[in-house]
Amino acid sequence: MFDGLGFSKSLDEDTFDQWLVNGRESKINYEFMLVIWEEGEQDYCPVYLERRDEVKEHQGNHSIIVAAYNLFSETKISLNTA
């Protein structure tokens, strides 16, 4: 996943699917998941959010938001209206 976006590797689809499951099964009431590219680690990681407006808190760090998803519908959400 995320091939051709300029990152040094792609994200394994099974890993992505497990991240969705982990977010849904968390005791915390998460609704959203960001896929982040960590520049220092040179790897992807998930960030779980309870509210969509929390996306802004993760923009501009030492990481790049690659995509955002609703955990329950598994649909990609727009970052422009977050």
N, C-alpha and C positions, 0 to 999 in steps of 0.2 A: 504494500500500500504506500501511497505518496511518492511513487517513482516519478522522476522528472521534475521535482520541485526544487532541485538544487541541493538536497541533503546528501551526505556521503553514503547513506544506505537506506533501504526501504524497511517498512514495518511489517513484520510477520502477521498475517491475518488471524492466525490462532491466538497470538498474543493480544491483538486488538479485541477479539471476541471475549477473551478472558477478562480484560479490563472492564468491558461493559458488564459482565456478570458480577465482578467484584464491586462495582459501583452500585448496582441494583441490590445486592445482598448486604451491603454495609448497614450497620446499625444506625448510622447517621443518615438522615433523609436526603440523600443526594438526588438531584434531578438531571444534572448535566455533567458531561465529561469533556475536558479539553485534552487534545493530543498536543503535547509540547515537544519541541526539539530543544534539548539542552545542549548549548554550544560547548560548554566545558566537557561534558561527558561524551559528546558526539553520539547521542542516542535519544530515542523517543521515550517519553514517560507520560502517564496519565495524571491529570489534576481533576479532582471531583469538586463540584460546586453544588450548593443547595439552591442558589438563586442565579438567574441569568445575569443580573447586574454585577455579579462578582467577576465576570470576565475582565472588566476594566482593570482590576487589581493585578492581573497577570500580564498585561500588555506593557512592553518596554523594559522588562527585566533582562537577565542574561539568558533568556530563552525566547523561543519563537513559537507563537501559537500557530499550529499547523491546521487544526480543524476543531470544531466544537460539535457535540452531539447531545441530543436528548437521550438519556439512558433507557427510557422505557419504550419510546417509539423507534429508537435507533436511527432517527433521521438527523442529518447534518443540519445545523442551524447557522444562520448568517451571523457573522461577527460585526457587521456594520450597524445592526440595530440593537446590539447587546447593551 
